[in-house]
Amino acid sequence: MIQRIQTIYLLLVALLTAVLPFFTHLWVTTEDGRVFAKNDMLISVCFYAAAVLAVIAITLYKNRKNQFVVNRLNMILNLFLLGFFVYRSLNLSGETAVSEKGIGMLIPVFSIVLLVLANRAIKKDEDLVKSVDRLR
């Protein structure tokens, strides 16, 4: 059902990944200033893909197994983004290229946590349906 708690989690993921990276800076460079997701095409595509996957997962509320799989794919995408941000911050650390890390680098972490909570709620719903089917 669409009024379940996992829908709220997935809606938060969609809003978090679709809107927030374009208003909060990812890092600050000494040459260019603040770097947002819109400055790098790969990062913006990954954030939009994560938002689209979250919306797709919301629409798959009738098929919980597919919803679970789409959430796992979204987690893998967010892990890719997180790995890229960690690589970028460790590779270019210091005062030569990156002087400050932004709060936008934590968006994949929050998304992963919300996706794990959504998957836990989906699993709980699936177990409830299986237990009711056993009683018949």
Backbone as numpy.savetxt, mean C-alpha at the origin, in Angstrom:
# Nx Ny Nz CAx CAy CAz Cx Cy Cz
-19.43 -9.08 2.03 -20.27 -7.89 2.03 -19.39 -6.66 2.03
-19.91 -5.62 1.44 -19.10 -4.42 1.26 -19.00 -3.59 2.54
-19.85 -3.82 3.53 -19.81 -3.03 4.75 -18.92 -3.64 5.83
-18.03 -4.52 5.47 -17.14 -5.18 6.43 -15.95 -4.28 6.75
-15.21 -4.62 7.79 -14.07 -3.82 8.24 -12.93 -3.83 7.23
-12.79 -4.94 6.46 -11.70 -4.97 5.49 -11.92 -3.95 4.38
-13.17 -3.59 4.12 -13.43 -2.54 3.13 -12.89 -1.21 3.61
-13.02 -0.94 4.90 -12.48 0.30 5.45 -10.96 0.30 5.36
-10.33 -0.82 5.69 -8.88 -0.92 5.57 -8.42 -0.72 4.14
-9.12 -1.35 3.21 -8.73 -1.24 1.80 -9.00 0.16 1.26
-10.06 0.79 1.73 -10.32 2.18 1.33 -9.24 3.11 1.86
-8.79 2.87 3.09 -7.68 3.66 3.63 -6.40 3.46 2.82
-6.14 2.23 2.40 -4.97 1.96 1.57 -5.08 2.70 0.24
-6.27 2.66 -0.37 -6.47 3.34 -1.65 -6.25 4.84 -1.51
-6.81 5.43 -0.47 -6.63 6.87 -0.26 -5.18 7.21 0.10
-4.57 6.37 0.91 -3.19 6.60 1.33 -2.23 6.56 0.15
-2.42 5.60 -0.74 -1.48 5.45 -1.84 -1.83 6.30 -3.05
-3.07 6.73 -3.19 -3.45 7.53 -4.34 -3.28 9.02 -4.11
-3.42 9.47 -2.89 -3.43 10.91 -2.63 -2.19 11.38 -1.89
-1.85 10.72 -0.82 -0.81 11.21 0.08 0.59 11.34 -0.54
1.06 10.43 -1.40 2.42 10.57 -1.93 2.63 11.81 -2.80
1.55 12.38 -3.28 1.67 13.53 -4.16 1.58 14.85 -3.40
1.34 14.77 -2.08 1.31 15.96 -1.25 2.39 15.97 -0.18
2.91 14.81 0.18 4.02 14.74 1.13 5.29 14.37 0.37
6.39 14.97 0.75 7.63 14.72 0.02 8.27 13.40 0.44
8.91 12.75 -0.51 9.57 11.48 -0.25 10.96 11.70 0.33
11.69 12.61 -0.25 13.01 12.99 0.28 13.34 14.38 -0.23
14.38 14.96 0.34 14.82 16.29 -0.05 16.25 16.17 -0.56
16.47 16.61 -1.78 17.83 16.62 -2.33 18.39 18.02 -2.26
19.70 18.12 -2.27 20.33 19.43 -2.20 20.22 20.17 -3.53
20.09 19.42 -4.66 20.02 20.07 -5.96 18.60 20.49 -6.32
17.65 19.56 -6.20 16.29 19.79 -6.69 15.32 20.24 -5.63
15.65 20.10 -4.40 14.72 20.42 -3.33 13.88 19.21 -2.98
12.61 19.43 -2.70 11.73 18.34 -2.31 11.36 17.48 -3.52
11.41 16.17 -3.32 11.06 15.22 -4.38 9.74 14.55 -3.99
8.74 14.71 -4.85 7.45 14.09 -4.66 7.33 12.89 -5.57
6.27 12.12 -5.42 6.06 10.94 -6.26 5.83 11.33 -7.71
5.27 12.50 -7.94 5.00 12.92 -9.32 6.28 13.25 -10.08
7.40 13.43 -9.38 8.67 13.72 -10.04 9.30 12.49 -10.65
8.97 11.30 -10.18 9.53 10.06 -10.69 8.40 9.20 -11.22
8.48 8.86 -12.49 7.39 8.14 -13.15 7.19 6.74 -12.56
8.27 6.01 -12.27 8.15 4.65 -11.73 7.47 4.65 -10.37
7.83 5.58 -9.54 7.24 5.66 -8.19 5.76 6.02 -8.28
5.41 6.98 -9.13 4.00 7.36 -9.23 3.16 6.23 -9.82
3.70 5.48 -10.78 2.96 4.35 -11.35 2.75 3.27 -10.28
3.78 3.02 -9.47 3.64 2.01 -8.40 2.61 2.43 -7.37
2.60 3.70 -7.00 1.59 4.17 -6.04 0.18 4.07 -6.62
0.02 4.47 -7.88 -1.30 4.35 -8.50 -1.72 2.90 -8.66
-0.77 2.02 -8.99 -1.09 0.60 -9.11 -1.55 0.03 -7.77
-0.91 0.44 -6.69 -1.33 -0.01 -5.36 -2.74 0.47 -5.03
-3.06 1.71 -5.42 -4.41 2.22 -5.18 -5.44 1.47 -6.02
-5.10 1.18 -7.27 -6.03 0.45 -8.14 -6.24 -0.97 -7.62
-5.17 -1.62 -7.16 -5.31 -2.97 -6.60 -6.20 -2.96 -5.35
-6.09 -1.92 -4.55 -6.95 -1.83 -3.36 -8.41 -1.66 -3.76
-8.68 -0.86 -4.79 -10.06 -0.67 -5.25 -10.58 -1.97 -5.87
-9.73 -2.68 -6.60 -10.14 -3.97 -7.17 -10.47 -4.95 -6.05
-9.66 -4.94 -5.00 -9.92 -5.84 -3.87 -11.24 -5.50 -3.19
-11.59 -4.22 -3.14 -12.87 -3.83 -2.56 -14.02 -4.39 -3.39
-13.88 -4.35 -4.70 -14.96 -4.83 -5.56 -15.06 -6.35 -5.59
-14.05 -7.05 -5.13 -14.07 -8.51 -5.09 -14.63 -9.05 -3.77
-15.54 -8.33 -3.15 -16.03 -8.74 -1.83 -16.82 -10.05 -1.86
-17.33 -10.44 -3.02 -18.08 -11.70 -3.10 -17.16 -12.91 -3.17
-15.96 -12.73 -3.69 -15.01 -13.82 -3.82 -13.82 -13.53 -2.89
-13.89 -14.02 -1.68 -12.90 -13.69 -0.66 -11.52 -14.23 -0.98
-11.45 -15.37 -1.66 -10.14 -15.94 -1.99 -9.40 -15.06 -2.99
-10.10 -14.57 -3.99 -9.47 -13.66 -4.94 -9.11 -12.33 -4.28
-9.94 -11.89 -3.37 -9.65 -10.66 -2.63 -8.37 -10.82 -1.81
-8.21 -11.98 -1.22 -7.01 -12.28 -0.44 -5.77 -12.27 -1.34
-5.87 -12.85 -2.53 -4.74 -12.90 -3.47 -4.39 -11.50 -3.98
-5.39 -10.70 -4.29 -5.12 -9.33 -4.75 -4.44 -8.52 -3.65
-4.85 -8.74 -2.40 -4.19 -8.05 -1.29 -2.73 -8.49 -1.16
-2.47 -9.77 -1.38 -1.08 -10.25 -1.33 -0.25 -9.60 -2.44
-0.82 -9.48 -3.64 -0.11 -8.82 -4.74 0.16 -7.35 -4.39
-0.80 -6.72 -3.75 -0.62 -5.34 -3.33 0.47 -5.23 -2.27
0.55 -6.21 -1.38 1.63 -6.21 -0.39 3.00 -6.35 -1.06
3.08 -7.20 -2.07 4.34 -7.38 -2.79 4.73 -6.08 -3.49
3.77 -5.40 -4.08 4.05 -4.12 -4.73 4.53 -3.08 -3.71
3.90 -3.05 -2.55 4.32 -2.11 -1.51 5.69 -2.49 -0.94
5.98 -3.78 -0.87 7.32 -4.19 -0.45 8.37 -3.76 -1.47
8.03 -3.83 -2.76 8.93 -3.34 -3.80 9.19 -1.84 -3.61
8.13 -1.08 -3.38 8.29 0.36 -3.14 9.14 0.63 -1.90
8.88 -0.11 -0.84 9.65 0.06 0.39 11.12 -0.29 0.16
11.37 -1.37 -0.56 12.74 -1.74 -0.87 13.44 -0.69 -1.72
12.72 -0.10 -2.67 13.30 0.97 -3.48 13.63 2.17 -2.62
12.75 2.53 -1.70 13.01 3.67 -0.83 14.19 3.42 0.10
14.29 2.20 0.63 15.42 1.86 1.50 16.72 1.90 0.70
16.69 1.34 -0.51 17.88 1.38 -1.37 18.26 2.81 -1.68
17.28 3.63 -2.00 17.55 5.04 -2.34 18.12 5.79 -1.13
17.58 5.54 0.04 18.05 6.27 1.21 19.42 5.78 1.69
19.71 4.49 1.52 21.02 3.97 1.93 22.09 4.22 0.88
21.71 4.17 -0.38 22.68 4.35 -1.44 23.12 5.80 -1.57
22.21 6.71 -1.36 22.52 8.12 -1.54 22.47 8.88 -0.22
22.86 8.21 0.83 22.79 8.88 2.13 23.94 9.87 2.27
23.83 10.66 3.26 24.85 11.68 3.50 24.40 13.02 2.94
25.27 13.97 2.99 24.93 15.31 2.55 25.24 15.57 1.09
25.72 14.57 0.36 26.06 14.82 -1.04 24.83 14.87 -1.93
23.90 13.95 -1.78 22.75 13.93 -2.67 21.42 14.02 -1.92
21.29 13.35 -0.80 20.04 13.37 -0.04 20.34 13.90 1.34
19.68 14.98 1.68 19.97 15.54 2.98 18.88 15.25 4.00
17.70 14.90 3.53 16.60 14.65 4.46 15.65 13.62 3.86
15.25 12.65 4.66 14.25 11.68 4.23 12.88 12.21 4.62
11.93 12.04 3.73 10.59 12.57 3.97 9.67 11.54 4.57
8.54 12.03 5.03 7.53 11.16 5.64 6.87 10.28 4.59
6.95 10.66 3.33 6.34 9.88 2.26 6.96 8.51 2.09
8.18 8.32 2.59 8.82 7.01 2.50 8.15 5.98 3.40
7.34 6.42 4.35 6.66 5.50 5.26 5.28 5.07 4.76
4.83 5.61 3.65 3.51 5.26 3.12 3.40 3.77 2.81
4.41 3.13 2.18 4.29 1.68 1.96 4.21 0.87 3.25
4.85 1.33 4.31 4.78 0.63 5.59 3.36 0.66 6.13
2.74 1.83 6.11 1.36 1.95 6.58 0.42 1.13 5.71
0.67 1.13 4.40 -0.17 0.35 3.48 -0.06 -1.14 3.76
1.15 -1.61 4.01 1.35 -3.04 4.30 0.63 -3.43 5.58
0.71 -2.58 6.60 0.02 -2.87 7.87 -1.49 -2.94 7.65
-2.04 -1.98 6.90 -3.48 -2.00 6.65 -3.89 -3.19 5.79
-3.03 -3.59 4.85 -3.34 -4.77 4.03 -3.29 -6.05 4.84
-2.38 -6.13 5.79 -2.33 -7.31 6.68 -3.59 -7.36 7.53
-4.02 -6.23 8.04 -5.26 -6.20 8.83 -6.47 -6.59 7.97
-6.49 -6.13 6.72 -7.59 -6.50 5.83 -7.56 -8.00 5.53
-6.38 -8.56 5.31 -6.29 -9.99 5.04 -6.70 -10.81 6.26
-6.39 -10.32 7.43 -6.80 -11.02 8.65 -8.33 -11.02 8.78
-8.96 -9.90 8.44 -10.42 -9.83 8.50 -11.06 -10.70 7.43
-10.44 -10.75 6.24 -10.96 -11.63 5.17 -10.85 -13.08 5.59
-9.74 -13.45 6.19 -9.54 -14.83 6.66 -10.57 -15.17 7.73
-10.85 -14.21 8.61 -11.85 -14.44 9.65 -13.24 -14.65 9.04
-13.59 -13.88 8.02 -14.86 -14.07 7.34 -14.93 -15.42 6.65
-13.84 -15.82 6.00 -13.80 -17.10 5.30 -13.96 -18.26 6.29
-13.29 -18.16 7.44 -13.43 -19.20 8.46 -14.86 -19.26 9.01
-15.50 -18.11 9.16 -16.88 -18.08 9.63 -17.82 -18.75 8.63
-17.63 -18.47 7.36 -18.47 -19.09 6.33 -18.24 -20.60 6.29
-17.00 -21.03 6.42 -16.71 -22.48 6.42 -17.33 -23.17 7.63
-17.32 -22.51 8.79 -17.90 -23.12 9.98 -19.42 -23.23 9.87
-20.05 -22.26 9.24 -21.49 -22.32 9.04 -21.84 -23.41 8.04
-21.00 -23.58 7.00 -21.26 -24.64 6.00 -21.11 -26.03 6.61
-20.26 -26.17 7.60 -20.09 -27.46 8.26 -21.32 -27.87 9.05
-22.06 -26.91 9.55 -23.24 -27.20 10.35 -24.42 -27.69 9.52
-24.41 -27.43 8.23 -25.54 -27.82 7.36 -25.57 -29.28 7.10
